[in-house]
Amino acid sequence: MPYKDYSTYLKDRFGEKVQKISIDANMTCPNRDGRVGVGGCTFCNNKKFNSGAMFAESLKDQILRKIEFYKKKNKNLKKFLVYFQTYSNTYAPIDELTKIYTEALSVEGIVGLVIGTRPDCVNDDVLDLLQHLAKTSYVCLEYGLESALDSTLLKINRGHDVQCFIEAVKKTKQRGLPVGVHIIFGFPWEDQTVCLAAASLLNELKVDFVKIHNLQIVEQTIMANDFKKSGFHLQTKEEYLTYLQLFITHLSPDIIVQRVAGDCPKDILLASGFTENSRQIHNELTKLMMEKKLYQGMSL
């Protein structure tokens, strides 16, 4: 592989295949409820990340249903990670978070938690709780950064700046917790220099994982309304692959690349620069980098 991949990491970490299952903990976001802002980030419709929770389904029932689903596909699966994905999953009173996390970890077969959140939704109480849970289980925090440029964060109504992200990562790493980061390539006002800025920032902070998403225009978002009015350029597959290669060749080889593109339900996808799914982009990128003899961190 020309870059460090997540499935290999998990197998090395747990000694066997581990399946991550997405769960909806019924959280919200400070960029929607008015604490930070309203309307959310301009690109965001959380239906895109919906984990398939059924109406009135408890957290434990969600987990058990997902475990059963994956075991039907692979009867040898024994270990699972609960992925709190939708909205900001540290954005609740500490007592509620304690109940949610401990309930998830109490289910047989669950070996850890992966918690998606925003850098402005963690404090010392939350990090202390996660540090405590990490004594007996795997616990990873994934922060949405989206761009390494403050100008972009302002344009997409992100509600925090890069410095807020830096401080959150440092506090998390101080407690020995692994950190993942989400970034998006393809904002029409950015150029290739954003790849270098993002790689440099993540290298400096020594994050553990990165998820890279291509910009997709999702229905019922502010960006969808803008796109309908102006029809701005979306990266082609070739342009996106160029960004990925530039970023990965400047990314520290110690950082795990969890994914190189995103997928979106067709019923809410308004527009994308290409039709290939994340697996196809992964395969094309791998083939391209191997043919060109490119590898992670070679340009450092």
N, C-alpha and C positions, 0 to 999 in steps of 0.2 A: 504493500500500500504506500502511496506517495504522501499520505498524511495519517496521523494517529486517529483511529476510529473508535467509536463508543462501544460497539458490541464486543470488540476484543478487550477493551478496558474492563467491562463488566465481567467477562468470563475469567480474566486474570484476577480480578478483585474478589470474586465470590467462588471461584473454582468450578463453575458450571454456568450454563446459560441462565440468565435472569431476564424476566419479562417485566417491563414497566407498564403499569396500567393507569390510565387517566381517570381521575375522579373529580366530581363537582362538589365542592364543600359549601356551596351557596354563599360565596363571598361577594363583595362588591369592590369598588375602587374609589380612592379619594379624588380621582380626576373625573368622577361622575356624580358623587353624592354632594359635592360642593365644598368639601374641606380644602381641596387644592384647586378644583375647577369643575366645570360642567361640560357635558357632551363627550368627554373622553378624548383620547388621542384621535387625530383626524383619520387614521387608517383603520381604526379598531372597531370590529363587530365581534363580540366574544362568542357568537354562535359558531364562528369559524373554529373555535377551540373547544366546542361543546363535547363533553366526554360521554354523552349518551345516557345521562342520569334520567331515570324515569320519575314521573310525578310522585311526590311524597315518598320516594325511596330513601331509606336511611343510608348513612355512610357505609355501615358494615354490609348492608345488602348490596350496595353498588360494588363493593370490593369482591364479595363472594360471587356475584354474577359474572364479573370480569374474569376472576380466577377460573371459574367453570368454563367460560368461553374459550380461554386460551389453552386450558388443559384438554379440551376436545380437539384442538388443533395439534397439540403436542403433549402426549400423555406423560412424557418424561420431565415436564416442567415441575419444579418444586419450590423455586424461590421467585418472589415478586417484589417490586418496588411500587409503592403508591405515589403517583404523580399528581399533586395538587396543581392543576393547570389553569383553570378558568378564573379570570380576574386576579386580585391581589391576595394571596393566601396566607399573609401574616397580618392582614388588616382586620383585626377583631380584638376584643378584650382578651387579656392573657389567660383568664380562666377558661374562656371558650376555646382558645387555641390549644390549651393543655388537654382539654377533653377530646377535641377532634384528633389531634396527633396521637394520643395514647390509645384511642379507640382503633385507629388505623393499624397501629403497631401490634395490637392485641390479636389480630386475625392470624390464624395459622398460615404459615407460608410467607408472610410479609417480613422482609429482612431490612427494610429501610424506607425512608421518605425522600422524595424530591419535591421541593416546594417552590413554585413559581410566584414571584412577587415583584414589587417595585422597590428601588433603593430608598424611597422616602417612606416606606412602610415597615421599617425595622427599627427597633430601639434596643436598649440594653436588656430589658425584661424578655423580649422575644428571643434575642440571641443567647441569653443565659439559659432559657428553656431548651432551645435547640442543642446547645452545648451539653446540657444534662442528658437529653435523649440520645445524643451521639455516643455516650459512654457504653451503651448496650446495643445500639442499632446504627445503621448507616443513615446519615442525614446530610442532604445537599441543598443549598439554596441556589435558585436560578433567578438572576436579576434581568429584567428588561432594560436594556440601555437604548437599543435601536439605532443610535448614531453617536459617533465620538465627537460630533460638532454641536456646540451650544446653539448655533444659528438654526440647525435643523430641528433640534429639540423644541425650540421656540415655535418654528413654523408648523410642527405637527401637534402643537398643544400638549406637549408631553407633561408639563407641570413640574419638572425638576431639571437641574442642569447636570453637566458632567461631574462637577465637584461633588455633588450629592452622591452620585454613583461611586466615585472614588472613596469617599468616606465610609459608605456602607460596605464596600468590598474589604477595606482595610480592617474594619471592626469584625467582620465575619471571619476573615483569615486569622485574626489574632486569637480567635476561639478554636482554631483548628478545624473549621468546617470547610468542606470543598465548595467552590463557587463556580456556577455556570453563568454565562452571559448570552443574551439574545441580541443580535444586530440585524439590521435590514440594509440590503444594498438595492439601489435602483431609484432612490428619490431623484426626481428629474432635475433638481438644481444642484446635485452633487456630482463631482467628477471622480476620477480614479484616485485622487489624493486622499479621499476618505478611507480607502483601503489601508493605506500606509498609516494614517492617523489611528484607525481602529486597532491595527496590529500592534503598533507602538504602545498604545494605552494598555491593552490586555497583557502584553509582554511585561510591561513595567509593574503591573499589579500582580503578576504571577497567578492569574486565574487558572482554574483547572479545566474548564470546558467552554466551548463556544458553540452556539447554534446560529447558523446563517440562514436568513430568509430572503427570498426575492420579493420585491414589492408587488403585491397583488391588490387590485381595486375591488373592494368588497361592498356589496349593496348595504344600504342603510348606514353609511358613514359620511362624514364631512368630505373626505377625499373623493368619494364616489360622486358627490354633487359637483365638486370642482372638475372632475374628469368629464362628466357629462357636458359641462359648459365649455371646456377648453380642449379636451382630448389630448392632454400632454403626453409626451413620449414615454413609453415603457420599455425597459431594456429587452432587447432580443436575447435569445439563448446564447448567441455568440458573445454579445456584450457582457452578459452576466457571467459566463464562463471565464472571460478575461479578468473580471473583477475578482472572482474566486481564486484564480491562479496567483494574481498579484498579492492578495491578502494572505493566502496560505504560505507562499514562499517567504513572506516576511513575518510569519507567525512563529513564535517559539515552539520548538519540537516537543516541549513538555506539555503543551496544551492539547487536550483531546477535542477533536472536531466531531461534535455530536451529529450534526446534520448540515447539509450544504444547500438546501432549498426547502420551501414550504409547500404544503398542499392545502387546498381549500374546497369545501363542499360546492359542487357545481350549482346548487340552487341559489347560492348567495354570491357567487363569483361574477363580477361585472366584466372585468378585463384583466388580462395578463399578457406579458410580452411573448410568452411561448406556451405551448400546450403540454410539454413534458412534465411528468410528475417528479417528486423528489428522488425516487429510486433511479429513474432514468437520468436525471442530472448527475447524481452520484456516479453512476456507471460511466457516463460520458466524460465527466471530469477526471475520474481515475484513469481512464484509457488515454485521454489527452495528455495528462501530466506524465504518465509512464512513457508515452511516445516521445515527448519532448525532454525526458529525463529531468523533470522538475520534482522537487520534494519539499516538504514542510521545513521552513526555517533556512533554506539554502541561501537566501539573500541577506541574512543577518550579518 
